[in-house]
Amino acid sequence: MTAASVQRPEAIGPDGRRRVRLRTVLVGLSILAVIFVLSTSSIVLRPPGTDWSAWWPACGVAIGVAARCERRHLWSFIGAAGAVSGLASLIAGRELPVAACIGVAVAVEVWVGATVLRRSDRAPRLNTAGDLYRLLLCALSSSVAFAAVAGTAVAAFRGADSYLPALVATVPAHAAGVLLIAPLLIPRRREPGVASRVESVAVWIALALVILVCFGINVGLPIAFLVSVPLTWGATRLAPRSALWIMVVTAIAVTTLSLFGRGPFSFGGMSPDVSVLMVQLFNLSFGLVALTLIVLTAQRRHLSRTVVESASLFRAAFDFSPLGYAVVTKTPTGPIVDQLNSAGRDLLVLHEGDPVRIADHLSDDSLVALDEIIGKYGEVRRTQWQGAMTLRDGRSVQVLISSLASDLDHDSLAVQFFDITEQQRVQQTAREDLLRAGEVQQALLPKNLTPLTGYDVAGTCVPAKTVGGDFYDWYRVDGGLAFSLGDVMGKGVGAGMIAATARAALRSARHDGDVTVAVARAADTLTIEAASASSFATLFHGRLRADTGEFDYVDAGHGLAFILRADGSVGRLASVDVPLGIDLGGDWTTHSDILHPGDALIAFSDGLLDLYDGTLATLDYVVDLARDAASPNALAANLTELAHRAPELEDDSTVLVIRRDR
């Protein structure tokens, strides 16, 4: 019948579904039987001379079950609860129309209460003050809904004068029923009590004695408040479930004894309506106080246990962490270490019980830095810092310092530290290796500025990192000069390795006069290398015949080469092929052009574009620089200076210049 007790039928077989349906029906019939018995008892045992009961526990059962009921069973249960309540009213002696209207009123009451109590179609909870407020709203709204419907019906059949008495009698009766009974059916965290078994028995005995004295022996003395003593005792010491039962037993005992003419609210000692109202107000007031104590006490226990568990976890993390942890406090004489875990002692080479003095371990420079970071004693400064410090034995430690949030004066600091000496050594070795790799790469670039009579050749490469992916090259071949400029996608060591591979592959074809052979060899090599590195390379490669100035070239996706003629005009060189490393199965295209005396061939990488506006309009700037340069070497020097002035290079910048002098 409830979401917690019924497994979904689709998760089990046919026989299982039949058993679930049978169990659901049996549970539902049992709940309806309880509602019928409680409703009949409340009507039959109402005080003599009154039309309404002192309290109505059946509504608490109905609303508590409906709030947990699956949505597919909710309306069936609401209708059945209303029908059972109407039947109980009829059997208890009420007129058929009145009994029918009471059944409708109960259905409305259960619907309103369940709607308020359910949380977005989830089962209700009673763990926090917010859950308690929801329960109070449920009790008030559902009881008012019942009183409005039932009072209107009674007034219609018995006269308008009966409306207000019905309203005054039924609202507190039904509110008490919801407030005292529904919490027993609302799931909550299982919070154990702090009382021993002996103390638990003592609470029940004390409750019985107080009820006996206040409502059994006593007749007219106003000492009902004494019941609050065992109620408070039980609410703060027992488990919440036991404390709720104490609350319910108290309400049953007080109502029953008052019905039999005992206690300060005796139905025989004052008018029946006043006696009923006094019992109702007593049940509501002590129920509200007891529920508040039960919920808040259970919440405090849960929070306390959570804090203890968190502290235990922190302590375990502190003690067994592989990193050094310390708690440092600022004092007038300087910072001192209050706590230090075992990893920290091992790092500082301390034995258990050895005093920890910061000045004995940190270098002088690090001590000065520490004072500047955390400030002096009494200086309110929230610290959050991390960086490297040096120990007196030369080791380096990475340190994280932060003020403890619980310390408003920020005099207590949490310090985490670990040895980074080996890490720094490895990083330094890697930096040195990288520098050597960069030096080797620069050494591979051609240095002979006059490799060919009648021609002036220059080049420069400014890598964005220590090792770059750009390269340029020239070397003598039969009858002339071979030259190249390549740009590998990416930067760093990986791009540098691919660039070196491409350069070696091109040089391996120096004895073959066909430029496409050299490019094909480089492409075959890079198709494997670049594919594994998810990279590619653009390439401008050509061969110059010294006697005529004619040259053949292949432009593999580069597109950044032009001829600056002696008369100042510019001719862009064609680029129709794809970059190396992108295998589309086609052949390489050979283009031809000629350098006349005074003409200059200039090729550069796209990193040069980033030194300006990043577009092809940069070509005009390069042309202007070439026109103003006295020689290829001067142009290379100007572009190198331009690259070095950039705050940060986004890509390698490379240029190759070949000018025919005569």
Residue pairs with C-beta under 8 A, 6 or more apart in sequence:
1 24
1 27
1 28
1 31
1 65
1 69
1 70
1 73
1 77
2 27
2 65
2 68
2 69
2 70
2 123
3 68
3 69
3 70
3 123
4 68
4 123
4 187
5 27
6 20
6 23
6 24
6 70
7 16
7 20
9 16
9 17
9 20
9 21
12 20
24 73
28 73
28 77
28 80
31 61
31 65
31 77
32 80
32 81
32 84
34 58
34 61
35 58
35 61
35 62
35 81
35 84
35 85
35 88
36 84
36 85
36 87
36 88
38 56
38 57
38 58
38 61
39 56
39 58
39 84
39 85
39 88
39 89
39 92
40 88
40 91
40 92
42 53
42 55
42 56
42 57
42 58
43 53
43 88
43 89
43 92
43 93
43 94
44 92
45 53
45 259
46 52
46 53
46 54
47 54
47 259
47 267
47 272
47 275
47 276
48 267
48 272
49 272
50 169
50 272
50 273
50 276
51 162
51 165
51 166
51 169
52 165
52 166
52 169
52 170
52 173
52 276
53 173
54 173
54 255
54 258
54 259
54 276
54 279
54 280
54 283
55 172
55 173
55 174
55 176
55 177
55 180
55 251
55 255
55 279
55 280
55 283
56 170
56 173
56 174
56 176
56 177
57 177
57 180
57 181
58 85
58 88
58 177
59 106
59 109
59 110
59 113
59 142
59 143
59 146
59 174
59 177
59 178
59 181
60 177
60 178
60 179
60 180
60 181
60 182
60 184
60 185
61 181
61 182
61 185
62 81
62 85
62 106
62 109
62 110
62 113
63 109
63 110
63 113
63 114
63 117
63 138
63 142
63 178
63 182
64 181
64 182
64 183
64 184
64 185
64 186
65 77
65 185
66 74
66 77
66 78
66 81
66 110
66 111
66 113
66 114
67 113
67 114
67 117
67 118
67 123
67 124
67 182
67 185
67 186
68 123
68 124
68 185
68 186
68 187
69 77
69 114
71 121
74 114
77 110
78 107
78 110
78 111
78 114
79 107
81 106
81 107
81 110
82 103
82 104
82 105
82 106
82 107
82 108
82 110
83 103
84 103
85 102
85 103
85 106
86 99
86 100
86 102
86 103
86 104
86 106
87 99
87 103
89 98
89 99
89 102
89 103
90 96
90 99
90 100
94 102
95 157
97 153
97 157
98 153
98 154
98 157
98 158
101 149
101 150
101 153
101 154
101 157
102 150
102 153
104 149
104 153
105 145
105 146
105 149
105 150
105 153
106 146
108 145
108 146
108 149
109 142
109 143
109 145
109 146
109 149
109 174
110 142
112 141
112 142
112 145
113 138
113 139
113 141
113 142
113 178
113 182
116 134
116 137
116 138
116 141
116 142
117 124
117 134
117 135
117 138
117 182
117 186
118 124
119 125
119 134
123 187
124 131
124 134
124 135
124 186
124 187
125 131
125 186
125 187
125 188
126 132
126 135
126 183
126 186
126 187
126 188
126 295
127 188
127 189
127 295
127 298
127 299
127 302
128 295
128 299
129 295
129 296
129 299
131 295
132 291
132 292
132 295
135 178
135 179
135 182
135 183
135 186
135 291
136 179
136 288
138 178
138 182
139 174
139 175
139 176
139 178
139 179
139 182
140 175
142 174
142 175
142 178
143 170
143 171
143 172
143 173
143 174
143 175
143 178
144 171
146 170
146 174
147 166
147 167
147 170
147 171
147 174
148 167
150 166
150 170
151 162
151 163
151 164
151 166
151 167
151 170
152 163
154 162
154 163
154 166
155 161
155 162
155 163
155 166
165 273
168 277
169 273
169 276
169 277
172 277
172 280
172 281
172 284
173 276
173 280
175 284
176 251
176 280
176 283
176 284
176 287
179 284
179 287
179 288
179 291
180 247
180 248
180 251
180 283
180 287
181 248
183 244
183 291
184 241
184 244
184 245
184 248
188 240
188 298
189 298
189 302
191 239
191 240
191 298
191 301
191 302
192 239
193 200
193 237
193 238
193 239
193 240
193 242
193 243
194 237
194 301
195 203
195 237
195 238
199 237
200 237
200 238
200 242
203 230
203 233
203 234
203 237
203 238
203 246
204 246
206 229
206 230
206 233
207 227
207 230
207 231
207 234
207 246
207 249
207 250
210 226
210 227
210 229
210 230
211 227
211 250
211 253
211 254
211 257
213 223
213 226
214 223
214 224
214 226
214 227
214 263
214 264
215 224
215 253
215 254
215 257
215 258
215 262
215 263
215 264
215 265
216 257
216 262
216 263
218 262
218 263
218 264
219 262
219 263
219 264
219 266
219 269
220 264
220 266
220 269
221 264
222 264
223 264
224 254
224 263
224 264
224 265
224 282
227 250
227 254
227 286
228 286
228 289
230 246
231 246
231 247
231 250
231 286
231 289
231 290
231 293
232 289
232 290
232 293
234 242
234 243
234 246
235 243
235 246
235 247
235 290
235 293
235 294
235 297
236 293
236 297
238 246
240 294
240 295
240 297
240 298
243 290
243 293
243 294
244 294
246 290
247 286
247 287
247 290
247 291
247 294
250 286
251 283
251 287
254 263
254 265
254 279
254 282
254 283
255 279
255 283
257 263
258 265
258 266
258 267
258 275
258 279
259 267
261 267
261 268
261 269
264 278
265 275
265 278
265 279
265 282
266 275
267 275
267 276
269 275
270 278
318 325
318 339
318 341
319 341
319 342
320 341
320 342
321 341
321 343
322 343
322 418
323 343
323 416
323 417
323 418
324 340
324 341
324 343
324 344
324 347
324 348
324 397
324 415
324 416
324 417
324 418
325 339
325 340
325 341
325 343
325 344
325 414
325 415
325 416
326 337
326 338
326 339
326 340
326 341
326 344
326 356
326 414
326 415
326 417
327 337
327 338
327 339
327 340
327 404
327 412
327 413
327 414
327 415
328 335
328 336
328 337
328 338
328 358
328 374
328 401
328 412
328 413
328 414
328 415
329 335
329 336
329 338
329 411
329 412
329 413
330 374
330 375
330 376
330 377
330 411
330 412
330 413
331 377
332 377
332 378
334 358
334 359
335 358
335 370
335 374
335 413
336 358
337 356
337 357
337 358
338 412
340 348
340 350
340 356
344 417
345 351
345 352
345 354
347 397
347 417
347 418
347 419
348 356
348 361
348 391
350 356
358 367
358 370
359 367
360 392
361 391
361 392
362 370
362 389
362 390
362 391
362 392
363 389
363 390
363 391
363 392
365 390
366 389
366 390
366 391
369 389
370 389
373 383
373 385
373 401
374 381
374 383
374 401
374 413
375 381
375 383
377 411
380 409
380 410
381 403
381 410
382 403
382 410
383 401
383 402
383 403
383 410
383 413
384 401
384 402
384 403
385 399
385 400
385 401
385 402
386 398
386 399
386 400
386 401
387 398
387 399
388 396
388 397
388 398
388 399
388 420
388 424
389 396
389 397
389 399
389 417
390 396
390 397
391 397
394 421
395 419
395 421
396 419
396 420
396 421
396 424
397 417
397 418
397 419
397 420
398 417
398 418
398 420
399 415
399 416
399 417
400 415
400 416
400 417
401 413
401 414
401 415
402 413
402 414
403 410
403 412
403 413
403 414
404 410
404 412
404 413
404 414
406 412
434 466
434 467
434 493
435 466
437 466
437 467
437 493
437 496
438 463
438 466
438 467
438 468
441 463
441 467
441 468
441 471
441 496
441 499
441 500
442 461
444 471
444 500
444 503
445 459
445 461
445 471
445 472
445 473
446 457
446 459
446 472
446 473
446 474
446 475
448 457
449 456
449 457
449 458
449 633
450 456
450 457
451 457
451 474
451 475
451 476
451 481
452 476
452 480
452 481
452 544
452 546
453 546
454 546
454 660
454 661
454 662
455 481
455 544
455 546
455 658
455 659
455 660
455 661
456 631
456 632
456 633
456 657
456 658
456 659
456 661
457 474
457 481
457 483
457 632
457 657
457 658
457 659
458 631
458 632
458 633
458 635
458 636
458 656
458 657
459 472
459 474
459 485
459 636
459 654
459 655
459 656
459 657
460 636
460 637
460 639
460 640
460 654
460 655
461 468
461 470
461 471
461 472
461 652
461 653
461 654
462 607
462 640
462 643
462 644
462 649
462 652
462 653
462 654
463 469
463 470
463 491
463 649
463 652
464 491
464 607
464 649
464 650
464 651
464 652
464 653
465 491
465 492
467 492
467 493
467 495
467 496
468 491
468 492
468 495
468 496
468 499
468 652
468 654
469 487
469 488
469 489
469 490
469 491
469 492
469 494
469 495
469 496
469 498
469 499
469 537
469 652
470 485
470 486
470 487
470 488
470 499
470 605
470 607
470 652
470 653
470 654
471 484
471 485
471 486
471 499
471 500
471 502
471 503
471 654
472 483
472 484
472 485
472 486
472 603
472 654
472 655
472 656
473 483
473 484
473 485
473 503
473 506
473 507
474 481
474 482
474 483
474 484
474 656
474 658
475 481
475 482
475 507
475 510
476 482
477 510
477 511
477 513
477 543
478 511
478 513
479 545
479 546
479 547
480 543
480 544
480 545
480 546
480 551
481 543
481 544
481 546
481 658
482 506
482 510
482 518
482 541
482 542
482 543
482 544
483 541
483 542
483 543
483 544
483 656
483 658
484 503
484 506
484 539
484 540
484 541
484 542
484 656
485 539
485 540
485 541
485 558
485 561
485 603
485 604
485 605
485 654
485 655
485 656
486 499
486 502
486 503
486 537
486 538
486 539
486 540
486 558
487 537
487 538
487 539
487 558
487 605
487 606
487 607
487 652
487 654
488 495
488 496
488 498
488 499
488 502
488 530
488 535
488 536
488 537
489 495
489 535
489 536
489 537
490 533
490 535
491 651
491 652
494 533
494 535
495 535
497 529
498 526
498 529
498 530
498 533
498 535
498 537
499 537
501 525
501 526
501 529
502 522
502 525
502 526
502 537
502 539
502 580
505 518
505 521
505 522
505 524
505 525
505 526
506 518
506 519
506 521
506 522
506 541
508 518
508 521
509 517
509 518
509 521
510 518
512 518
513 543
514 590
515 541
515 542
515 543
515 552
515 553
515 554
515 590
516 554
516 587
516 588
516 590
518 541
519 539
519 541
519 554
519 556
519 580
519 588
520 588
522 539
522 541
522 580
523 556
523 580
523 581
523 583
523 588
526 536
526 537
526 580
526 581
527 580
527 581
527 583
529 581
530 536
530 537
530 580
530 581
531 581
535 581
536 557
536 579
536 580
536 581
536 582
537 556
537 579
537 580
537 581
538 556
538 557
538 558
538 559
538 579
538 580
539 554
539 555
539 556
539 557
539 558
539 579
539 580
540 553
540 554
540 555
540 556
540 558
540 560
540 561
540 573
540 603
540 656
541 553
541 554
541 556
542 551
542 552
542 553
542 554
543 551
543 552
543 553
544 550
544 551
544 595
544 658
545 551
548 594
549 594
549 595
549 596
549 597
549 599
549 660
550 592
550 593
550 594
550 595
551 592
551 593
551 594
551 595
551 601
552 590
552 591
552 592
553 561
553 573
553 590
553 591
553 592
553 593
554 577
554 588
554 589
554 590
554 591
555 561
555 573
555 574
555 575
555 576
555 577
555 591
556 577
556 578
556 579
556 580
556 588
557 575
557 577
557 578
557 579
557 580
557 582
558 575
558 579
558 603
559 575
560 603
560 604
560 605
560 606
560 608
560 619
561 572
561 573
561 575
561 601
561 602
561 603
561 604
562 570
562 571
562 572
562 573
562 601
562 602
562 619
562 623
563 570
563 571
563 573
563 593
563 595
563 599
563 600
563 601
563 602
564 570
564 599
564 600
564 602
564 623
564 626
564 627
565 571
565 596
565 598
565 599
566 596
566 597
566 598
566 599
568 627
570 623
571 593
572 619
573 591
573 593
574 591
576 589
577 586
577 588
577 589
578 584
578 586
595 601
595 658
595 659
595 660
596 660
597 660
597 661
597 662
598 659
598 660
598 661
599 659
599 660
600 626
600 632
600 657
600 658
600 659
600 660
601 657
601 658
601 659
602 622
602 626
602 635
602 655
602 656
602 657
603 655
603 656
604 622
604 639
604 653
604 654
604 655
604 656
605 651
605 652
605 653
605 654
605 655
606 651
607 643
607 649
607 650
607 651
607 652
607 653
607 654
608 618
608 622
608 639
608 643
608 653
608 654
608 655
609 615
609 616
609 618
610 649
610 650
610 651
610 653
611 618
611 642
611 643
611 646
611 653
612 618
612 621
622 639
622 655
625 635
625 638
625 639
626 635
626 657
629 635
629 638
631 659
632 657
632 658
632 659
635 655
635 657
636 655
636 657
639 653
639 655
643 649
643 653
